[in-house]
């Protein structure tokens, strides 16, 4: 969770950020936004993990936003998640964030058995970790009463929970390690992994930790934000701390520039290894967290990098990279979702997932936990579902089922250099109608054709553009409808293409 307004600027106070906008919403507006009658009935068909009836989650949650109601939060007030499965339970760890209120310090822990219905479990801690707070005070700062962007992993029988701690002094930050024999604690402070100072040194900000274990058992630690991009360093697998004390690592990714100005923030790295393609994948957050926040991906043969984008360019170069696989979007009849980044990427039972925060278009300060399935193109690039995970059984989809009208979204992007003050618009990618005719044409135009080799749908536009898209069964969350069809994939330029079939 990063709340720096400028690359080298002053931090915004955490409490101000999470209370911003609360007083501007009237009681009448609150009642309209949270009126359950505005949602359609959602009776299920018995497939998936919801067993016949979907729980309806409004996009906004005014009435339960405060800490007094935290037992009812479920997926709400979840920011910068990290997720692990232990036994029958998924555990989500997230930033100390609360819309309209100051959340207590300590890292929020939620539990779920299906990645859909979440229960707020507890705070991991009841105070700041001593080692982190002491470092900031020893260097002339005062830490925020807020822990950001935790990362969870299990090594042997030990759970390792990494945290970020900073304060109003720019770049005076630490990332520390907590350990426990249980995913819910109690946690023991094991010290600091990486620190950064408010000085003239060339180093990125010490926030947003994540770890990947290489195929040979090495542990690699990634972190960073706007000051100098994303860094990597090696850990000691036995301790979870830096293999070389004091090592800051090396930069492996940075943002591009326009007219001498940085294009926006870069932060929240998450790296996984996919043995199917024998590649390491770095998922990165671009831009301002409440609006244009989006997810980019690069891949490498080594956990140390270099990581390359879809066009074969080094992520450590002086230009922005793609593919952008998740960005603010809007389907028909819905306010849309913005701020959709800081991904938690994890695998369970052979399936990769991405969890992240989402902020509704009609309530920018609300934070809702989203989880999406990750699929893979034939040439080894990740793509995500346009709809949140809902446990829908993936029975075969016939070609006949594809015939009809769809909403399509092309995840486009407009460069807006800057941060919160400049990136005030989410720049939603909005849906448009596409009709797949039974004769194999698109919109009845013989120059535009579609073919289907399950589960891959190919849209051919004028004999020039090809969109290769995976078809899946999914829930229509925007309309609270049990089941529809979606597609997701990339075109030849690496642009993400999404679709959802209209239920008529």
ChimeraX attribute file (.defattr): number of C-alpha atoms within 10 A of each C-alpha:
attribute: neighborCount
match mode: 1-to-1
recipient: residues
	/A:1	24
	/A:2	23
	/A:3	18
	/A:4	22
	/A:5	18
	/A:6	18
	/A:7	19
	/A:8	12
	/A:9	12
	/A:10	15
	/A:11	18
	/A:12	17
	/A:13	13
	/A:14	22
	/A:15	18
	/A:16	12
	/A:17	17
	/A:18	20
	/A:19	16
	/A:20	15
	/A:21	14
	/A:22	15
	/A:23	9
	/A:24	8
	/A:25	11
	/A:26	10
	/A:27	12
	/A:28	8
	/A:29	12
	/A:30	14
	/A:31	13
	/A:32	12
	/A:33	17
	/A:34	17
	/A:35	12
	/A:36	13
	/A:37	8
	/A:38	11
	/A:39	15
	/A:40	12
	/A:41	15
	/A:42	17
	/A:43	14
	/A:44	18
	/A:45	14
	/A:46	14
	/A:47	16
	/A:48	15
	/A:49	17
	/A:50	17
	/A:51	12
	/A:52	14
	/A:53	16
	/A:54	21
	/A:55	13
	/A:56	14
	/A:57	17
	/A:58	18
	/A:59	24
	/A:60	23
	/A:61	22
	/A:62	19
	/A:63	11
	/A:64	16
	/A:65	19
	/A:66	18
	/A:67	18
	/A:68	10
	/A:69	10
	/A:70	18
	/A:71	13
	/A:72	16
	/A:73	21
	/A:74	20
	/A:75	23
	/A:76	28
	/A:77	28
	/A:78	28
	/A:79	31
	/A:80	27
	/A:81	30
	/A:82	27
	/A:83	25
	/A:84	22
	/A:85	18
	/A:86	11
	/A:87	7
	/A:88	10
	/A:89	14
	/A:90	18
	/A:91	24
	/A:92	31
	/A:93	28
	/A:94	29
	/A:95	26
	/A:96	26
	/A:97	29
	/A:98	25
	/A:99	26
	/A:100	21
	/A:101	18
	/A:102	19
	/A:103	23
	/A:104	18
	/A:105	21
	/A:106	22
	/A:107	27
	/A:108	25
	/A:109	23
	/A:110	26
	/A:111	24
	/A:112	19
	/A:113	15
	/A:114	16
	/A:115	24
	/A:116	20
	/A:117	18
	/A:118	20
	/A:119	20
	/A:120	20
	/A:121	18
	/A:122	18
	/A:123	19
	/A:124	20
	/A:125	19
	/A:126	11
	/A:127	15
	/A:128	18
	/A:129	23
	/A:130	12
	/A:131	16
	/A:132	24
	/A:133	21
	/A:134	14
	/A:135	19
	/A:136	23
	/A:137	13
	/A:138	9
	/A:139	12
	/A:140	11
	/A:141	19
	/A:142	17
	/A:143	22
	/A:144	19
	/A:145	19
	/A:146	23
	/A:147	26
	/A:148	29
	/A:149	26
	/A:150	30
	/A:151	25
	/A:152	25
	/A:153	20
	/A:154	17
	/A:155	12
	/A:156	8
	/A:157	9
	/A:158	13
	/A:159	20
	/A:160	23
	/A:161	27
	/A:162	25
	/A:163	28
	/A:164	27
	/A:165	28
	/A:166	29
	/A:167	23
	/A:168	18
	/A:169	20
	/A:170	22
	/A:171	27
	/A:172	25
	/A:173	25
	/A:174	27
	/A:175	27
	/A:176	26
	/A:177	26
	/A:178	21
	/A:179	22
	/A:180	17
	/A:181	15
	/A:182	14
	/A:183	24
	/A:184	18
	/A:185	16
	/A:186	12
	/A:187	19
	/A:188	15
	/A:189	15
	/A:190	18
	/A:191	17
	/A:192	23
	/A:193	25
	/A:194	25
	/A:195	25
	/A:196	21
	/A:197	18
	/A:198	16
	/A:199	10
	/A:200	6
	/A:201	8
	/A:202	9
	/A:203	23
	/A:204	24
	/A:205	28
	/A:206	28
	/A:207	31
	/A:208	28
	/A:209	28
	/A:210	25
	/A:211	24
	/A:212	21
	/A:213	18
	/A:214	15
	/A:215	15
	/A:216	6
	/A:217	9
	/A:218	13
	/A:219	21
	/A:220	23
	/A:221	25
	/A:222	27
	/A:223	27
	/A:224	24
	/A:225	28
	/A:226	25
	/A:227	21
	/A:228	19
	/A:229	23
	/A:230	29
	/A:231	24
	/A:232	24
	/A:233	21
	/A:234	22
	/A:235	21
	/A:236	14
	/A:237	15
	/A:238	10
	/A:239	13
	/A:240	25
	/A:241	20
	/A:242	21
	/A:243	17
	/A:244	13
	/A:245	12
	/A:246	11
	/A:247	15
	/A:248	20
	/A:249	21
	/A:250	15
	/A:251	22
	/A:252	21
	/A:253	30
	/A:254	28
	/A:255	24
	/A:256	21
	/A:257	15
	/A:258	13
	/A:259	7
	/A:260	8
	/A:261	11
	/A:262	21
	/A:263	20
	/A:264	26
	/A:265	28
	/A:266	29
	/A:267	32
	/A:268	27
	/A:269	31
	/A:270	26
	/A:271	24
	/A:272	21
	/A:273	20
	/A:274	14
	/A:275	9
	/A:276	8
	/A:277	13
	/A:278	13
	/A:279	20
	/A:280	23
	/A:281	26
	/A:282	27
	/A:283	26
	/A:284	23
	/A:285	27
	/A:286	29
	/A:287	27
	/A:288	28
	/A:289	27
	/A:290	24
	/A:291	28
	/A:292	29
	/A:293	26
	/A:294	25
	/A:295	26
	/A:296	22
	/A:297	26
	/A:298	29
	/A:299	25
	/A:300	18
	/A:301	15
	/A:302	15
	/A:303	28
	/A:304	20
	/A:305	20
	/A:306	17
	/A:307	23
	/A:308	23
	/A:309	22
	/A:310	18
	/A:311	12
	/A:312	12
	/A:313	17
	/A:314	22
	/A:315	27
	/A:316	20
	/A:317	14
	/A:318	15
	/A:319	15
	/A:320	23
	/A:321	24
	/A:322	20
	/A:323	22
	/A:324	25
	/A:325	25
	/A:326	22
	/A:327	27
	/A:328	28
	/A:329	25
	/A:330	21
	/A:331	21
	/A:332	14
	/A:333	8
	/A:334	15
	/A:335	17
	/A:336	21
	/A:337	25
	/A:338	29
	/A:339	29
	/A:340	29
	/A:341	35
	/A:342	31
	/A:343	27
	/A:344	25
	/A:345	24
	/A:346	18
	/A:347	16
	/A:348	10
	/A:349	5
	/A:350	6
	/A:351	10
	/A:352	18
	/A:353	21
	/A:354	24
	/A:355	26
	/A:356	23
	/A:357	29
	/A:358	31
	/A:359	27
	/A:360	24
	/A:361	22
	/A:362	15
	/A:363	19
	/A:364	19
	/A:365	24
	/A:366	26
	/A:367	28
	/A:368	25
	/A:369	24
	/A:370	23
	/A:371	23
	/A:372	20
	/A:373	21
	/A:374	19
	/A:375	18
	/A:376	15
	/A:377	15
	/A:378	9
	/A:379	7
	/A:380	15
	/A:381	22
	/A:382	20
	/A:383	25
	/A:384	23
	/A:385	26
	/A:386	24
	/A:387	23
	/A:388	20
	/A:389	21
	/A:390	25
	/A:391	18
	/A:392	20
	/A:393	14
	/A:394	12
	/A:395	8
	/A:396	11
	/A:397	14
	/A:398	13
	/A:399	14
	/A:400	9
	/A:401	10
	/A:402	20
	/A:403	16
	/A:404	17
	/A:405	18
	/A:406	21
	/A:407	18
	/A:408	22
	/A:409	23
	/A:410	17
	/A:411	21
	/A:412	16
	/A:413	15
	/A:414	7
	/A:415	15
	/A:416	18
	/A:417	18
	/A:418	19
	/A:419	23
	/A:420	19
	/A:421	9
	/A:422	12
	/A:423	20
	/A:424	14
	/A:425	14
	/A:426	24
	/A:427	20
	/A:428	22
	/A:429	19
	/A:430	17
	/A:431	19
	/A:432	14
	/A:433	15
	/A:434	19
	/A:435	18
	/A:436	20
	/A:437	18
	/A:438	15
	/A:439	11
	/A:440	17
	/A:441	19
	/A:442	22
	/A:443	16
	/A:444	15
	/A:445	12
	/A:446	12
	/A:447	13
	/A:448	19
	/A:449	21
	/A:450	19
	/A:451	15
	/A:452	17
	/A:453	11
	/A:454	13
	/A:455	14
	/A:456	18
	/A:457	20
	/A:458	17
	/A:459	22
	/A:460	19
	/A:461	17
	/A:462	12
	/A:463	10
	/A:464	9
	/A:465	13
	/A:466	18
	/A:467	23
	/A:468	23
	/A:469	24
	/A:470	25
	/A:471	26
	/A:472	22
	/A:473	22
	/A:474	24
	/A:475	24
	/A:476	21
	/A:477	20
	/A:478	18
	/A:479	17
	/A:480	18
	/A:481	18
	/A:482	22
	/A:483	20
	/A:484	16
	/A:485	20
	/A:486	25
	/A:487	25
	/A:488	28
	/A:489	28
	/A:490	24
	/A:491	17
	/A:492	12
	/A:493	13
	/A:494	17
	/A:495	19
	/A:496	25
	/A:497	21
	/A:498	27
	/A:499	26
	/A:500	27
	/A:501	22
	/A:502	17
	/A:503	13
	/A:504	5
